[in-house]
Amino acid sequence: VLGVGGVKGWQYWQAQLAEKAGMEWYSAIALSEAGKTAEADAVFDQITKSGHKGYSILAKLSQAARLGQDGKTTDAVKIYDAVAGDGSVDQPLRDLAKVRAAYLLVDSASVADLASRLKGLDDRNSSWRHAVREILALAHIRASDYKAADEQLKLILADQATPAALRTRTVLVSAQIQTLLPETAN
């Protein structure tokens, strides 16, 4: 009876911590959306230090997303890289952090750097393959390698599982670069 009571007490305590962290996270999001970034950052930091693993990671990802939207790419990428490199974080969240960082870096990082960051995520069985191919296509366009960009765009269009919004973007981008391709690539 004491064992069951102890387990139930522990479960209740964990639920209370999760509820508190969830309310704090919601508060930080509301502050962020209201433009109160300093206050939002303070709450995100508090959640990160709270010890609740799930909401701590969510707070880091939310803070990085806000920093990216505010044009603070370096700060956002640092947070994403920290999450991506943390072996205690579940792999899907680590992969999300890699992809989000790469989207922020697509205008500044080399194609080789982006390909290295995203290695393995463009595999045909990866749920991230569409985003990775888009990132690489955009990086190739920035590098004026239109043939390589076209190859990535064709992979996106050939994949039946490509999300509709990405397919639409891909068709538009592909149409724009067709005149820039070498004659043999058309």
C-alpha positions as CSV (number, residue, x, y, z in Angstrom):
1,V,0.0,0.0,0.0
2,L,2.9,2.4,0.8
3,G,4.6,1.5,-2.5
4,V,1.4,2.3,-4.5
5,G,0.9,5.4,-2.5
6,G,4.5,6.5,-3.2
7,V,4.1,5.9,-6.9
8,K,0.8,7.7,-7.1
9,G,2.3,10.6,-5.2
10,W,5.3,10.8,-7.5
11,Q,3.0,10.7,-10.6
12,Y,0.9,13.5,-9.1
13,W,4.0,15.6,-8.5
14,Q,5.2,15.0,-12.1
15,A,1.8,16.0,-13.5
16,Q,1.9,19.2,-11.4
17,L,5.4,20.1,-12.7
18,A,4.3,19.4,-16.3
19,E,1.2,21.6,-15.8
20,K,3.2,24.4,-14.3
21,A,5.8,24.2,-17.1
22,G,3.0,24.2,-19.7
23,M,1.4,27.3,-18.4
24,E,4.8,29.0,-18.2
25,W,5.5,28.0,-21.9
26,Y,2.1,29.3,-22.9
27,S,2.8,32.6,-21.1
28,A,6.2,32.9,-22.8
29,I,4.6,32.4,-26.2
30,A,1.9,35.0,-25.5
31,L,4.6,37.5,-24.4
32,S,6.6,36.8,-27.5
33,E,3.6,37.3,-29.7
34,A,2.9,40.6,-27.9
35,G,6.4,41.8,-28.8
36,K,7.7,41.5,-25.2
37,T,10.7,39.6,-26.2
38,A,12.8,40.3,-23.1
39,E,10.1,39.1,-20.8
40,A,9.5,36.1,-23.1
41,D,13.2,35.2,-23.0
42,A,13.2,35.4,-19.2
43,V,10.3,32.9,-19.0
44,F,11.9,30.6,-21.6
45,D,15.1,30.7,-19.6
46,Q,13.1,29.9,-16.4
47,I,11.4,26.9,-18.2
48,T,14.8,25.7,-19.5
49,K,16.2,25.7,-15.9
50,S,13.0,24.1,-14.4
51,G,14.2,20.6,-15.0
52,H,11.1,19.5,-17.0
53,K,12.8,17.9,-19.9
54,G,9.9,18.1,-22.5
55,Y,9.0,21.8,-21.9
56,S,12.7,22.7,-21.5
57,I,13.4,21.5,-25.0
58,L,10.2,23.1,-26.3
59,A,11.2,26.4,-24.7
60,K,14.6,26.3,-26.4
61,L,13.1,25.6,-29.8
62,S,10.5,28.3,-29.3
63,Q,13.1,30.8,-28.2
64,A,15.3,29.9,-31.2
65,A,12.3,30.3,-33.6
66,R,11.6,33.8,-32.2
67,L,15.2,34.8,-32.5
68,G,15.2,33.6,-36.1
69,Q,12.1,35.6,-36.8
70,D,13.8,38.7,-35.3
71,G,16.8,38.3,-37.6
72,K,19.1,37.1,-34.8
73,T,20.3,34.2,-36.9
74,T,23.5,33.5,-35.0
75,D,21.8,33.3,-31.6
76,A,19.0,31.1,-33.0
77,V,21.4,28.8,-34.7
78,K,23.4,28.4,-31.5
79,I,20.3,27.2,-29.7
80,Y,19.3,24.9,-32.5
81,D,22.8,23.5,-32.7
82,A,22.8,22.9,-28.9
83,V,19.5,21.0,-29.1
84,A,20.7,19.0,-32.2
85,G,23.9,18.0,-30.4
86,D,22.3,17.0,-27.1
87,G,22.2,13.2,-27.0
88,S,19.6,13.2,-24.3
89,V,17.0,14.9,-26.6
90,D,14.8,12.6,-28.7
91,Q,16.1,12.2,-32.3
92,P,13.1,13.7,-34.1
93,L,13.6,16.9,-32.1
94,R,17.3,16.9,-32.8
95,D,16.5,16.5,-36.5
96,L,14.0,19.3,-36.3
97,A,16.7,21.6,-34.8
98,K,19.1,20.7,-37.6
99,V,16.5,21.5,-40.3
100,R,15.4,24.8,-38.6
101,A,19.1,25.9,-38.3
102,A,19.7,25.1,-41.9
103,Y,16.7,27.1,-43.1
104,L,18.2,30.1,-41.2
105,L,21.6,29.5,-42.7
106,V,20.5,29.0,-46.3
107,D,21.4,32.5,-47.2
108,S,24.8,32.5,-45.7
109,A,26.3,29.0,-45.3
110,S,28.0,27.1,-48.1
111,V,26.3,24.3,-49.8
112,A,28.9,21.9,-48.4
113,D,28.2,23.2,-44.8
114,L,24.5,22.8,-45.2
115,A,24.9,19.3,-46.8
116,S,27.1,18.3,-43.8
117,R,24.6,19.6,-41.3
118,L,21.8,17.7,-42.9
119,K,23.6,14.5,-43.8
120,G,21.3,11.5,-43.7
121,L,18.1,13.6,-43.4
122,D,17.6,13.5,-47.2
123,D,17.4,9.7,-47.3
124,R,14.3,8.5,-49.2
125,N,12.8,7.2,-46.0
126,S,13.4,10.4,-44.0
127,S,10.4,12.5,-43.2
128,W,12.8,15.5,-43.5
129,R,13.9,14.8,-47.1
130,H,11.6,17.3,-48.7
131,A,12.8,20.2,-46.5
132,V,16.4,19.1,-46.9
133,R,16.1,19.1,-50.7
134,E,14.5,22.5,-50.6
135,I,17.3,23.9,-48.5
136,L,19.9,22.4,-50.7
137,A,18.2,23.7,-53.9
138,L,18.1,27.2,-52.5
139,A,21.7,27.0,-51.4
140,H,22.7,25.8,-54.9
141,I,20.7,28.7,-56.4
142,R,22.5,31.2,-54.2
143,A,25.8,29.6,-55.3
144,S,24.7,30.0,-59.0
145,D,24.8,26.2,-59.5
146,Y,21.5,26.0,-61.2
147,K,22.0,22.5,-62.6
148,A,22.5,21.1,-59.0
149,A,19.5,23.2,-57.8
150,D,17.4,21.7,-60.7
151,E,18.4,18.2,-59.7
152,Q,17.2,18.8,-56.1
153,L,14.0,20.4,-57.3
154,K,13.3,17.4,-59.6
155,L,13.7,15.1,-56.6
156,I,11.1,17.1,-54.7
157,L,8.7,17.0,-57.6
158,A,9.2,13.3,-58.3
159,D,8.4,12.4,-54.7
160,Q,4.6,11.6,-54.4
161,A,4.8,12.3,-50.7
162,T,5.9,15.9,-51.2
163,P,3.6,18.3,-49.2
164,A,1.4,20.4,-51.5
165,A,2.8,23.8,-50.3
166,L,6.3,22.7,-51.0
167,R,5.3,21.3,-54.3
168,T,3.8,24.6,-55.3
169,R,6.9,26.5,-54.2
170,T,9.1,24.1,-56.0
171,V,7.2,24.5,-59.3
172,L,7.6,28.3,-59.0
173,V,11.3,28.1,-58.2
174,S,11.9,25.6,-60.9
175,A,10.2,27.7,-63.5
176,Q,12.3,30.7,-62.5
177,I,15.6,28.9,-62.9
178,Q,14.9,27.2,-66.2
179,T,16.3,30.0,-68.3
180,L,19.5,29.9,-66.2
181,L,20.2,26.3,-66.8
182,P,22.8,25.2,-69.4
183,E,21.2,24.2,-72.6
184,T,21.9,20.4,-72.1
185,A,20.1,20.5,-68.7
186,N,16.8,21.7,-70.1
